[in-house]
Amino acid sequence: MGEDGHIEYLNSAYAELLGYERDNLIGTHWETLYRDEDIDEIYDVLLPAARDGRWHGQTSFIRKDRTMIDLEHTLSYTNDGSLICTLSNPTIDESAETQLSVRERAMNEAPVGIILTNPHAEDNPIIYVNDKFTDLTGYEKDEVLGRNCRFLQGEQTREEPVDKLRTAVENREPVTVELRNYRADGTKFWNHVRIAPLFDDNGDIEYFVGFQNDVTKKKTHEEQLRSQTARLEALFKHSPDMIAIHDANGIICDVNQRMSTKLGYTADELIGKNVLEFDTAADPDRAQSFWKDLPTNTPQRFEGELERNDGTTVPVEIHLIRLDLDGKDRFVAMDRDIAEQNKQKQKLVEQNERLERFTSIVSHDLRNPIQLAQGRLGLLQEECDSAHIADIELALNRMNTLTEDLLTLARVGDDAMEVEEVSLDEILQECWGTVVTKDATLAIKTDRMVVADRDQLKQLFENLFRNAIEHAGENVTVTVGETADGFYVEDDGPGIPDSEYDEIFEAGYTTAEDGTGFGLNIVSSVVDAHDWAIAITERSEGGARFEISLYKNGCERVSSSVE
């Protein structure tokens, strides 16, 4: 009924209870169905109760033939002020009343949202929602009743499922769709919606019933699976590594293009063959046992050798994992060509062997003659007084210093490097005591702890201290302090010309007459061995400043003004 109380729609069951044809009651005011003495009570009691939510009870009605009938009567209002009136025969026993109660309770306690809409009213408004629907959408019942379901739609609701719903309603047909809906607080959710028409005994439609279920988790999982599948397919297709998938017997089920190209076969030629036909380094019995005992989702890494179509072989690093792919037991092998890596490894071994031979020569073959010459020079000083002795001693000392620097440089970055927490304050004082500092001054402005090889860190500081004294003079002040990600060593000397920044860490480069050119190269090598970074800067007051970052790989040589 409209706000003015006139009947706008009724179904055939309502009309039959009162003895009318449906068309006879359309446009009639509800007052004509009641006795005059009952109308005031309806205005004063029933309608206010309906406005507060719902009124339910028994009412006496005047039928078309002017006889009276007592009917079960329910009244409720929609948001637009329309009055909804439902009639039914009164319950004749407790069992029937219990049955109705059970049905209503079952709908209210159903695990999915349930709505009823009135297809005969304008815009097919909602006339009933259960508690699960309000939980699902966040709307209260009085915010929903009288509205079309489209209020749940929003910006990301696709037109295709909406059109499918609209067409099914127009055709009075059941339909199921999944679409984006929006809750009262604006959050999105995936709604699995099933609607169906409900017909009366005469085959006329009375209501649409809708079932709504939040399937956001399922849809999110499906989207993640699709995305993951797309990434895996892209990886399989475009991976720079060779990929083969085989079963528990080693029979190849699939290969990527890289595998075919690298081995010189087509995919069809590889699929169906046993992987052991191409892995010349594998033992068949051990391989079968290994596959049998390999747990699912437990990656393994080992090396092998694959034979190409032309008979040549390629060394590979194999990453193998056992997976359940769509219910099938499969092994995925990613084979990486390590031929170049092996060449580099062999080259490094040869370089290390040469370095060991060099270290041996410097340590024994060169150091021993120097020590012998120094001993003889001491005897010569006792026997005679010559102006040449001082020059000989200076040359021998320089040769000894150069030998020690070369040995230090060769040992920096050794695999046996032992890292530990080291106190900068403690090691700085220790290093200052081992360097000839003359009238120089050390200022320590840090109590930082660093993780480093203690001996190599001493080499770093000792060489930076010597460099400062050699280039800034005997009265230099050397300061060691903290930066945001490391520490710095600076002096108050003349600084380093910009033109020398690119060369200063190179082995053999020096501007001092008696320098070996290895001091700062040793510093750079220690930094590299620890995966740190070093930068040359300049104090705002002048002087050289070396900043060591503990959190960067490589060695950065830049020029910047540091306040």
C-alpha positions in Angstrom: 0.0 0.0 0.0 1.1 3.5 -0.7 1.6 6.2 1.9 -2.0 7.3 1.3 -3.3 3.8 2.3 -4.5 2.7 -1.1 -3.6 -0.8 -2.3 -1.0 -0.7 -5.1 -0.4 -4.5 -5.3 -1.7 -7.7 -3.9 -1.3 -11.3 -4.9 -4.1 -13.7 -5.7 -3.9 -15.5 -2.3 -4.6 -12.2 -0.5 -7.6 -11.5 -2.7 -9.0 -15.0 -2.4 -8.9 -14.8 1.4 -11.2 -11.8 1.2 -13.4 -13.2 -1.6 -12.2 -10.7 -4.3 -10.6 -10.8 -7.6 -7.2 -9.1 -7.6 -8.2 -6.3 -9.9 -11.2 -5.4 -7.7 -8.9 -4.4 -4.8 -6.3 -2.4 -6.7 -6.7 1.2 -5.7 -9.0 0.4 -2.8 -8.2 2.0 0.6 -7.5 -0.5 3.4 -10.2 1.0 5.6 -12.9 -0.6 3.4 -11.7 -4.0 4.6 -12.4 -3.2 8.3 -15.3 -2.5 10.5 -15.7 1.1 11.5 -15.2 0.3 15.2 -11.8 -1.3 14.5 -10.3 1.5 12.4 -9.2 3.7 15.3 -7.4 0.8 16.9 -5.5 0.2 13.7 -4.4 3.8 13.5 -3.6 4.0 17.2 -2.0 0.6 17.8 -1.2 -1.5 14.8 0.3 1.1 12.5 2.6 2.7 15.2 3.8 -0.8 16.1 4.5 -1.4 12.4 6.5 1.8 12.1 8.6 0.6 15.1 9.5 -2.5 13.2 6.7 -5.0 12.7 3.2 -5.8 14.0 1.9 -9.3 14.0 -1.4 -10.7 15.3 -5.0 -11.6 14.3 -7.4 -9.1 12.8 -11.1 -9.3 11.7 -11.7 -8.4 8.0 -14.9 -7.8 6.0 -15.0 -10.1 3.0 -16.7 -9.1 -0.3 -19.9 -11.0 0.7 -19.9 -8.8 3.9 -19.1 -11.8 6.1 -16.3 -11.5 8.7 -13.1 -13.6 8.7 -10.3 -13.7 11.3 -6.8 -13.8 9.7 -3.2 -13.9 10.8 -2.0 -10.4 10.0 1.5 -8.8 9.7 2.2 -5.2 9.1 5.6 -3.5 8.3 6.8 -0.3 6.6 9.5 0.2 3.9 12.0 3.1 3.8 9.8 4.9 1.2 6.7 4.8 3.5 4.9 2.0 1.8 2.9 -0.4 4.0 3.4 -4.1 3.5 0.5 -6.3 4.7 0.5 -10.0 4.7 -2.5 -12.2 5.5 -2.9 -15.9 6.2 -5.4 -18.3 7.7 -5.1 -18.5 11.4 -3.1 -21.4 12.9 -5.5 -24.2 13.9 -3.1 -26.0 16.2 0.2 -25.7 17.9 2.0 -28.0 15.5 1.2 -25.7 12.5 2.4 -22.6 14.5 5.5 -24.4 15.5 6.2 -25.3 11.8 5.9 -21.6 10.8 8.2 -20.6 13.6 10.8 -23.2 12.6 10.7 -22.0 9.0 11.2 -18.4 9.9 14.0 -19.3 12.4 15.7 -21.5 9.8 15.8 -18.5 7.4 17.1 -16.2 10.0 19.8 -18.6 11.2 20.8 -19.8 7.7 24.6 -19.5 7.0 24.0 -17.4 3.9 22.2 -14.1 3.3 18.6 -14.5 2.3 16.3 -11.8 0.8 12.8 -11.7 -0.6 11.8 -9.1 -3.2 8.4 -8.0 -4.5 8.5 -8.2 -8.3 5.0 -6.5 -8.5 6.1 -3.4 -6.8 8.0 -0.6 -8.5 11.7 -1.4 -8.8 11.3 -4.9 -7.3 12.1 -3.8 -3.7 13.4 -5.9 -0.9 10.7 -6.9 1.6 12.6 -9.4 3.8 16.3 -9.9 4.8 17.6 -12.4 7.3 20.3 -11.7 10.0 23.1 -13.2 7.9 22.4 -10.7 5.2 22.9 -7.8 7.6 26.1 -9.4 8.9 27.3 -9.8 5.4 26.6 -6.3 4.1 26.8 -4.2 7.3 23.4 -2.7 6.7 20.6 -2.7 9.2 17.3 -4.1 8.1 15.5 -0.8 8.1 18.2 0.5 5.8 17.5 -2.3 3.3 13.8 -2.9 3.2 12.1 -1.1 0.3 15.3 -0.8 -1.8 16.4 -2.5 -4.9 19.4 -4.8 -4.5 21.5 -2.7 -6.8 22.5 -0.5 -3.8 25.2 -3.1 -3.1 26.9 -2.3 -6.4 29.8 0.1 -6.9 32.6 1.3 -9.1 34.2 -2.1 -9.6 31.0 -4.0 -10.1 31.2 -5.5 -13.7 28.3 -5.0 -16.0 28.2 -8.5 -17.3 26.9 -10.3 -14.2 24.6 -7.4 -13.5 23.1 -7.7 -17.0 22.7 -11.5 -16.4 20.8 -10.8 -13.2 18.6 -8.2 -14.8 17.7 -10.5 -17.7 16.9 -13.4 -15.4 14.5 -11.2 -13.4 12.8 -9.9 -16.5 12.3 -13.5 -17.7 11.3 -14.9 -14.3 14.2 -17.4 -14.4 16.7 -18.6 -11.8 20.3 -17.4 -12.2 23.7 -17.6 -10.4 26.4 -15.0 -10.7 29.5 -13.8 -8.8 30.1 -10.0 -8.7 31.8 -7.3 -6.7 29.6 -5.8 -4.1 30.2 -3.1 -1.4 29.4 -3.2 2.3 27.9 -0.3 4.3 31.5 0.8 5.3 32.6 0.9 1.6 34.7 -2.3 1.7 34.5 -4.6 -1.3 33.6 -8.2 -1.3 32.9 -11.0 -3.8 29.2 -12.0 -3.6 28.0 -15.4 -4.9 24.4 -14.6 -5.7 21.6 -17.1 -6.5 18.1 -15.8 -7.2 15.0 -17.8 -8.1 11.3 -16.9 -8.7 8.7 -18.2 -6.2 5.3 -19.0 -7.7 1.9 -19.4 -6.0 -0.5 -22.3 -6.6 -1.9 -20.7 -9.7 1.6 -20.4 -11.3 1.7 -16.6 -10.7 5.0 -15.2 -9.4 4.8 -14.0 -5.9 8.4 -13.2 -4.9 12.0 -13.5 -5.8 14.3 -15.2 -3.3 18.0 -14.4 -3.3 20.8 -16.3 -1.6 24.0 -14.3 -1.0 27.4 -15.7 0.1 30.7 -14.0 0.7 33.3 -15.8 -1.5 36.1 -13.2 -1.3 38.6 -15.7 0.1 37.8 -18.2 -2.7 38.1 -15.5 -5.4 41.3 -14.1 -3.9 42.8 -17.6 -3.9 41.7 -18.2 -7.5 43.2 -14.9 -8.6 46.5 -15.7 -6.8 46.5 -19.1 -8.4 45.9 -17.6 -11.9 48.7 -15.0 -11.3 51.1 -17.6 -10.0 50.3 -19.9 -12.9 50.9 -17.0 -15.3 54.2 -16.2 -13.7 55.3 -19.9 -13.7 54.3 -20.3 -17.3 56.3 -17.2 -18.2 59.3 -18.4 -16.2 59.0 -21.8 -17.8 58.8 -20.3 -21.3 61.4 -17.5 -21.0 63.8 -18.7 -18.3 67.5 -18.4 -19.2 68.0 -21.8 -17.6 67.1 -25.2 -19.0 63.9 -26.6 -17.5 62.7 -30.2 -17.8 59.8 -31.9 -16.0 59.9 -35.7 -15.6 58.0 -38.4 -13.8 59.2 -40.8 -11.1 60.7 -43.0 -13.7 62.7 -40.2 -15.3 60.5 -39.9 -18.4 60.5 -36.3 -19.7 56.9 -34.8 -19.7 57.8 -31.3 -20.8 60.8 -29.0 -21.6 61.2 -25.3 -22.2 62.6 -23.7 -25.3 66.0 -23.1 -23.6 66.4 -26.8 -23.0 65.7 -27.6 -26.6 68.0 -24.9 -28.0 70.8 -25.7 -25.7 70.9 -29.4 -26.3 70.1 -29.2 -30.1 66.8 -31.1 -30.0 63.2 -30.2 -30.7 60.8 -30.4 -27.8 59.1 -33.4 -29.4 62.4 -35.2 -29.6 63.1 -34.7 -25.9 59.6 -35.4 -24.5 59.1 -39.1 -23.9 62.8 -39.8 -23.5 64.4 -40.7 -20.2 66.3 -37.8 -18.6 69.2 -40.2 -17.9 69.8 -40.5 -21.6 71.1 -37.0 -21.6 72.7 -36.8 -18.1 76.0 -38.6 -18.7 77.2 -38.0 -15.1 74.2 -39.7 -13.4 74.2 -43.3 -12.2 70.8 -44.8 -13.2 70.4 -47.0 -10.0 71.4 -44.1 -7.7 69.1 -41.7 -9.6 66.1 -44.0 -9.3 66.7 -44.4 -5.5 67.2 -40.7 -5.1 63.9 -39.8 -6.9 62.1 -42.4 -4.9 63.3 -41.1 -1.5 63.1 -37.3 -2.4 60.4 -35.6 -0.2 57.9 -33.3 -1.9 58.6 -29.6 -1.9 62.2 -30.1 -0.8 64.6 -28.6 -3.3 68.0 -30.2 -3.9 71.1 -28.9 -5.6 73.9 -30.8 -7.4 76.0 -30.8 -10.5 75.8 -32.9 -13.6 76.7 -33.0 -17.3 74.3 -33.0 -20.2 75.1 -34.4 -23.6 74.1 -32.4 -26.6 72.8 -33.7 -29.9 76.2 -33.3 -31.5 77.9 -35.4 -28.8 79.5 -32.5 -26.9 78.7 -32.0 -23.2 77.7 -29.0 -21.1 78.3 -28.9 -17.3 75.2 -27.9 -15.4 74.1 -27.0 -11.9 70.8 -28.8 -11.3 68.1 -27.6 -9.0 65.6 -30.4 -8.5 62.3 -30.3 -6.7 59.5 -32.8 -6.4 56.0 -31.4 -6.7 52.4 -32.5 -6.9 51.2 -31.0 -10.2 47.4 -31.4 -10.6 47.6 -34.7 -8.7 50.5 -36.0 -10.6 53.9 -36.8 -9.1 56.4 -34.7 -11.0 60.1 -33.7 -10.7 61.1 -30.2 -12.0 64.7 -29.8 -12.9 66.2 -26.4 -13.6 69.6 -26.9 -15.2 72.0 -23.9 -15.4 75.0 -23.9 -17.7 78.1 -23.5 -15.5 80.7 -23.9 -18.2 81.8 -20.2 -17.9 81.6 -20.4 -14.2 83.9 -23.4 -14.1 86.3 -21.6 -16.4 86.4 -18.6 -14.0 86.8 -21.0 -11.0 89.7 -22.7 -12.7 91.2 -19.3 -13.5 90.9 -18.2 -9.9 92.5 -21.4 -8.7 95.5 -20.8 -11.0 95.7 -17.1 -9.8 95.7 -18.3 -6.2 98.4 -20.8 -7.0 100.5 -18.0 -8.6 99.8 -15.8 -5.6 101.0 -18.5 -3.2 104.2 -18.9 -5.2 104.7 -15.1 -5.2 104.1 -15.0 -1.4 106.6 -17.8 -0.9 109.2 -16.0 -3.0 108.7 -12.7 -1.2 108.6 -14.3 2.2 111.7 -16.5 1.9 113.7 -15.8 -1.2 113.5 -12.0 -0.9 113.3 -11.5 2.8 116.3 -13.7 3.7 118.8 -11.7 1.5 117.5 -8.4 3.0 118.0 -9.7 6.5 121.5 -10.9 5.7 122.4 -7.5 4.1 121.1 -5.7 7.2 123.2 -8.0 9.5 126.3 -7.4 7.4 125.6 -3.6 7.4 125.6 -3.7 11.2 129.1 -5.3 11.2 130.3 -2.8 8.6 129.2 0.1 10.9 131.4 -1.4 13.7 134.4 -1.6 11.4 134.4 1.7 9.6 132.7 5.1 9.3 131.4 5.9 5.8 128.9 8.4 4.5 127.4 5.7 2.3 126.3 3.5 5.2 123.2 5.7 6.0 122.1 5.5 2.3 122.5 1.7 2.3 120.5 1.4 5.5 117.7 3.6 4.1 117.5 1.5 0.9 117.5 -1.8 2.9 114.7 -0.4 5.2 112.7 0.6 2.2 113.1 -2.8 0.7 112.0 -4.4 4.0 108.9 -2.1 4.2 108.0 -2.9 0.6 108.3 -6.6 1.3 106.1 -6.4 4.3 103.5 -4.4 2.3 103.5 -7.0 -0.5 102.9 -9.8 2.0 100.1 -7.9 3.7 98.4 -7.2 0.4 98.7 -10.8 -0.6 97.0 -12.0 2.6 94.1 -9.5 2.7 90.8 -11.2 1.9 92.2 -14.7 2.6 89.4 -17.3 3.0 90.6 -17.9 6.5 89.5 -14.4 7.6 88.0 -14.6 11.1 85.4 -11.9 11.9 84.5 -10.9 15.4 83.1 -7.9 17.2 85.9 -5.3 17.6 85.9 -2.1 19.7 87.1 0.8 17.5 88.4 2.7 20.6 90.5 -0.2 21.7 92.0 -1.1 18.3 92.6 2.5 17.4 94.8 3.0 20.5 96.6 -0.2 19.7 97.3 0.8 16.1 98.5 4.3 17.1 101.0 2.7 19.4 102.5 0.6 16.6 102.9 3.5 14.1 105.8 6.0 14.2 103.6 9.0 15.1 106.3 11.5 16.1 104.4 14.7 17.3 101.1 13.7 15.7 97.9 13.6 17.7 95.0 11.1 17.6 91.5 12.2 18.5 89.0 9.3 19.0 85.3 10.3 18.8 83.7 6.9 18.7 83.0 3.9 20.8 81.4 1.9 18.0 81.7 -1.9 17.8 82.2 -3.3 14.3 82.2 -6.9 13.0 85.6 -7.4 11.2 88.7 -9.4 11.0 90.8 -7.9 13.8 94.2 -8.2 12.0 93.0 -6.8 8.7 91.2 -3.9 10.5 94.6 -3.1 12.2 96.2 -3.0 8.7 93.5 -0.6 7.6 94.0 1.9 10.4 97.8 1.6 10.5 98.1 2.4 6.8 95.6 5.4 7.1 97.6 6.7 10.1 100.9 6.4 8.1 99.4 8.0 5.1 98.2 11.0 7.2 101.6 11.5 8.8 103.5 11.1 5.5 101.4 13.7 3.7 100.2 16.1 6.4 103.4 16.3 8.5 104.6 15.3 11.9 102.3 17.6 13.8 99.1 16.4 12.1 96.0 15.7 14.1 94.1 12.5 13.1 90.5 12.2 14.1 88.4 9.0 14.0 84.6 9.3 14.4 81.3 7.8 13.5 79.1 8.3 10.5 75.5 7.1 10.1 76.6 3.8 8.6 80.2 3.5 9.6 83.2 5.5 10.6 85.7 8.1 9.2 89.4 8.9 9.5 90.4 12.5 8.8 93.4 14.8 9.2 94.0 18.5 9.3 96.6 18.5 6.5 96.5 20.0 3.0 94.0 17.4 1.7 94.1 15.3 -1.5 93.8 17.0 -4.9 90.7 16.0 -6.9 92.9 14.9 -9.8 94.3 12.1 -7.6 91.0 10.6 -6.4 90.8 8.1 -9.2 94.3 6.8 -8.8 95.0 7.0 -5.1 93.9 3.4 -4.3 95.9 1.8 -7.2 98.8 -0.4 -6.2 102.2 1.4 -6.5 100.7 4.9 -6.6 102.5 7.3 -4.3 103.4 11.0 -4.1 105.9 10.5 -1.2 109.6 10.1 -1.9 110.0 7.2 0.4 106.4 5.7 -0.1 105.8 2.2 -1.4 102.5 3.0 -3.1 100.8 0.0 -1.4 99.4 1.6 1.8 96.0 2.8 0.5 95.8 -0.1 -1.8 95.9 -2.3 1.3 93.2 -0.1 2.8 91.0 -0.6 -0.3 91.6 -4.4 -0.3 90.6 -4.7 3.4 87.4 -2.7 2.6 86.6 -5.0 -0.3 87.3 -8.1 1.7 84.6 -7.0 4.2 82.1 -5.9 1.6 82.3 -2.4 2.8 82.7 0.8 0.8 85.3 3.7 1.1 84.9 7.2 -0.1 87.5 10.0 -0.2 86.1 13.4 0.8 87.4 16.6 2.2 86.9 18.3 5.6 85.2 21.7 5.4 88.2 23.1 7.2 90.6 21.4 4.8 92.4 18.0 5.1 91.7 14.5 3.8 88.8 12.5 5.0 88.2 8.8 4.4 84.7 7.5 5.1 84.1 3.8 5.4 80.5 2.5 5.1 79.8 -0.9 6.7 76.6 -1.6 4.6 77.6 -1.3 1.0 79.3 -3.7 -1.3 82.3 -2.6 -3.4 84.5 0.4 -3.2 83.1 3.9 -3.9 85.5 6.7 -4.7 83.7 10.0 -4.7 84.4 13.6 -3.9 82.0 15.6 -1.7 82.1 18.3 0.9 81.5 17.0 4.4 80.6 19.4 7.1 
